[in-house]
């Protein structure tokens, strides 16, 4: 019986910290992957450490947001089952959890480096300001979410010292705007304008326009990245061999073959919104939809193949 209670408590803590949403922090790996240093052990260890630190920071912001949203979440058909809204975790316990997480995450960030401490502090400040103010204002709310992903990506740069190509940063920027807009559209469709304050000023046509704009911008930004960014072949194992078979193999725009995966992924994500109204919880959609998982897997394998093998 004690084991069951312990398991239930652990599950409750995981739900409180929203461990299922830690997948968003994989953006931290952008710098190490696209710099060709994924198998550089010291650099990889630094990135893994940065990833888990941002998982702590993200959980801190989630718990804080649930405390702020407690009155509204109790009335929401889905959010009322969250640990705080359901009463399984008290406001006092949640507040203490936030305090502990802030101390632990910022101390670890400072031990990481001074620069990483400040980028972590910026991330926390953005999310606190978002929970208290920014999320109540249309357009500003989705740009705040996008900025959050940009900070995650830049944290990977700070941790490793390797830069992210500008068009890849634009891809992250527009891609996160697309996902955030899809989420707002799904919320508006499922629950109406009472679901959150910012939805009072959103209209279906505006969200449709923004979704199309950001989807197109994501595809264009990624396409520019694949065209303008030259694969050096420095870390590829068979680059010399392929250069002998295909003259100027490294100079060719091979990364452009990954564009169809990105286009299909965006189209599939939009389909899930409009056909099945599944855009409200992107972390669930990304990890449950088989066509989307296969597409992301093929894209990832192709990128690794081009950057590290060919």
C-alpha positions in Angstrom: 0.0 0.0 0.0 2.9 2.4 0.9 4.4 1.8 -2.6 1.1 2.7 -4.3 1.0 5.9 -2.2 4.6 6.7 -3.1 4.0 6.1 -6.8 0.9 8.3 -6.7 2.8 11.1 -5.0 5.6 10.8 -7.6 3.1 11.0 -10.4 1.5 14.1 -8.7 4.9 15.8 -8.5 5.6 15.0 -12.2 2.3 16.4 -13.2 2.9 19.5 -11.1 6.3 20.1 -12.7 4.8 19.2 -16.2 7.6 16.8 -17.0 5.8 16.0 -20.2 6.6 19.5 -21.4 10.3 19.2 -20.9 10.5 18.2 -24.6 10.4 21.9 -25.4 13.8 22.3 -23.9 15.4 20.1 -26.6 15.8 23.4 -28.5 18.9 23.8 -26.3 20.6 21.1 -28.5 20.3 23.2 -31.6 23.8 24.8 -31.3 25.6 21.5 -30.7 23.8 19.5 -33.4 24.1 22.0 -36.2 27.7 23.1 -35.4 28.7 19.5 -36.0 29.8 18.9 -32.4 27.2 16.5 -31.3 29.7 13.7 -30.7 32.2 16.0 -29.0 31.9 14.6 -25.5 32.8 17.6 -23.3 30.5 19.9 -25.4 27.7 17.3 -25.4 27.9 17.0 -21.6 27.7 20.8 -21.3 24.6 20.8 -23.5 22.9 18.0 -21.5 23.6 20.0 -18.3 22.1 23.1 -19.9 19.0 21.0 -21.0 18.3 19.7 -17.5 18.8 23.2 -16.0 16.2 24.6 -18.4 13.9 21.8 -17.5 14.1 23.0 -13.9 13.6 26.5 -14.9 10.6 25.5 -17.1 9.0 23.6 -14.3 9.5 26.6 -12.0 7.6 28.8 -14.4 4.8 26.2 -14.9 4.2 25.9 -11.1 4.2 29.7 -10.8 1.8 30.0 -13.7 -0.5 27.4 -12.1 -0.5 29.4 -8.8 -1.4 32.6 -10.7 -4.1 30.8 -12.8 -5.6 28.9 -9.9 -9.0 30.7 -9.8 -9.5 30.3 -13.5 -8.1 26.8 -13.8 -10.7 25.5 -11.3 -13.4 26.4 -13.8 -11.6 25.1 -16.9 -12.9 21.6 -18.2 -9.4 20.3 -18.6 -7.1 22.4 -16.4 -9.3 21.8 -13.3 -7.6 18.4 -13.0 -4.1 20.0 -12.6 -2.6 19.3 -9.1 -3.1 22.9 -7.8 -6.5 23.5 -9.4 -7.8 20.2 -8.1 -6.6 20.9 -4.6 -4.2 18.0 -4.5 -1.4 20.4 -4.0 -2.0 23.5 -1.8 -1.0 27.0 -2.7 1.4 27.0 0.2 3.1 23.8 -1.1 3.3 25.1 -4.6 4.8 28.4 -3.5 7.4 26.6 -1.4 8.2 24.4 -4.5 8.7 27.5 -6.7 11.0 29.0 -4.0 13.1 25.9 -3.8 13.3 25.4 -7.6 14.3 29.1 -8.1 17.2 28.7 -5.6 18.4 25.4 -7.0 18.2 26.3 -10.7 19.8 29.7 -10.3 22.6 28.4 -8.1 23.3 25.6 -10.6 23.2 28.1 -13.4 25.8 30.3 -11.6 28.0 27.3 -11.1 27.7 26.6 -14.8 28.9 30.1 -15.8 28.0 33.8 -15.1 26.7 34.2 -18.7 24.5 31.1 -18.2 23.2 32.5 -14.9 22.0 35.7 -16.6 20.4 33.9 -19.5 18.6 31.7 -17.0 17.5 34.8 -15.0 16.2 36.3 -18.2 14.2 33.2 -19.0 12.7 33.1 -15.5 11.9 36.9 -15.6 10.2 36.5 -19.0 8.0 33.6 -17.7 7.0 35.4 -14.5 6.1 38.5 -16.4 4.3 36.4 -18.9 2.2 34.7 -16.2 1.4 38.0 -14.5 0.8 40.3 -17.5 2.0 39.3 -21.0 -0.3 36.3 -21.5 -3.4 38.6 -21.2 -2.5 40.6 -24.3 -3.1 39.2 -27.8 -0.2 39.0 -30.2 2.2 39.9 -27.3 1.4 36.6 -25.7 2.5 34.5 -28.7 5.6 36.6 -29.2 6.5 36.0 -25.6 6.3 32.3 -26.2 8.5 32.6 -29.2 11.0 34.6 -27.3 11.1 31.8 -24.7 12.2 29.3 -27.3 14.8 31.8 -28.6 16.2 32.1 -25.1 16.4 28.3 -24.9 18.2 28.1 -28.2 20.6 30.9 -27.1 21.3 29.0 -23.9 22.8 26.2 -26.0 25.0 28.8 -27.6 26.1 30.1 -24.2 26.7 26.6 -22.9 28.8 25.4 -25.9 30.3 28.6 -27.4 29.1 27.5 -30.9 26.8 29.9 -32.8 23.5 29.0 -34.4 23.2 30.2 -38.1 20.9 33.2 -38.4 18.4 31.6 -40.7 18.1 28.6 -38.3 17.4 31.1 -35.5 14.7 32.6 -37.6 13.3 29.1 -38.2 13.0 28.6 -34.4 11.4 32.1 -34.1 8.7 31.6 -36.7 8.2 27.9 -35.9 7.4 28.7 -32.3 5.1 31.5 -33.3 3.3 29.0 -35.6 2.9 26.5 -32.8 1.7 29.2 -30.3 -0.8 30.5 -32.8 -2.1 27.0 -33.5 -2.5 26.6 -29.8 -4.6 29.8 -29.4 -6.7 28.7 -32.4 -7.4 25.3 -30.8 -8.3 27.0 -27.5 -10.7 29.4 -29.2 -12.3 26.5 -31.1 -12.6 24.2 -28.1 -13.5 26.6 -25.2 -14.4 29.9 -26.7 -13.1 33.4 -25.7 -13.6 32.7 -22.0 -10.7 30.2 -21.9 -8.1 33.0 -21.4 -8.0 36.8 -21.3 -6.1 37.2 -24.6 -8.7 35.2 -26.5 -11.2 38.0 -26.0 -9.4 40.0 -28.7 -8.6 37.2 -31.1 -10.8 36.4 -34.0 -10.8 33.3 -36.2 -9.7 35.2 -39.3 -6.8 36.8 -37.5 -5.6 33.5 -36.1 -6.0 31.9 -39.5 -3.9 34.7 -41.1 -1.2 34.4 -38.4 -1.1 30.6 -38.7 -0.6 30.9 -42.5 1.9 33.7 -42.2 4.1 32.0 -39.5 3.9 28.6 -41.3 5.1 30.2 -44.5 7.8 32.1 -42.7 9.1 29.0 -41.0 9.4 27.1 -44.3 11.1 30.1 -46.0 13.5 30.6 -43.1 14.5 26.9 -43.0 14.8 26.8 -46.8 17.2 29.8 -46.7 19.2 28.1 -44.0 19.6 24.9 -46.1 20.6 26.9 -49.1 23.0 29.5 -47.6 24.6 27.3 -44.9 27.5 25.3 -46.3 28.1 21.9 -44.9 31.9 21.8 -44.2 32.2 18.1 -44.0 34.8 18.5 -41.3 33.0 16.1 -39.0 31.7 13.8 -41.7 33.3 10.4 -41.8 33.0 9.7 -45.5 33.3 13.3 -47.0 36.6 12.5 -48.7 35.2 9.4 -50.3 32.1 11.2 -51.7 34.2 14.1 -52.9 36.1 11.7 -55.1 32.9 10.2 -56.5 30.9 13.5 -56.8 33.1 16.5 -57.5 32.5 19.4 -55.0 30.2 17.1 -53.0 30.5 19.4 -49.9 29.6 22.5 -51.9 26.3 21.1 -53.1 23.2 22.1 -51.2 22.4 18.6 -49.8 20.7 20.0 -46.8 17.8 21.2 -49.0 16.6 17.5 -49.3 15.3 18.0 -45.7 12.9 20.7 -46.7 10.0 18.4 -47.7 10.1 16.9 -44.1 9.6 20.4 -42.6 6.9 21.3 -45.1 5.0 18.0 -44.4 5.5 18.4 -40.6 3.9 21.8 -40.7 1.1 20.7 -42.9 0.4 17.7 -40.7 0.4 19.8 -37.6 -2.1 22.2 -39.2 -4.2 19.2 -40.3 -4.4 18.0 -36.7 -5.6 21.4 -35.7 -8.3 21.8 -38.3 -9.5 18.2 -38.6 -9.1 17.0 -35.0 -8.7 20.2 -32.9 -5.5 18.8 -31.3 -3.4 22.0 -31.3 -4.0 23.0 -27.7 -1.4 20.6 -26.3 1.5 20.6 -28.7 3.7 18.4 -26.5 1.0 15.7 -26.7 0.5 16.1 -30.4 4.2 15.8 -31.2 4.7 12.7 -29.1 1.4 10.9 -30.0 0.8 11.4 -33.7 2.6 8.6 -35.7 2.9 10.4 -39.1 4.4 13.5 -37.3 6.8 11.3 -35.2 7.9 9.4 -38.3 8.5 12.7 -40.2 10.5 14.2 -37.4 12.5 11.0 -37.1 13.3 10.9 -40.8 14.2 14.6 -40.7 16.5 14.1 -37.8 18.2 11.0 -39.3 18.8 12.9 -42.6 20.3 15.9 -40.8 22.6 13.6 -38.8 23.5 11.7 -42.0 24.4 14.9 -43.9 26.2 16.6 -41.0 28.1 13.7 -39.5 28.4 10.9 -42.0 28.4 12.0 -45.6 
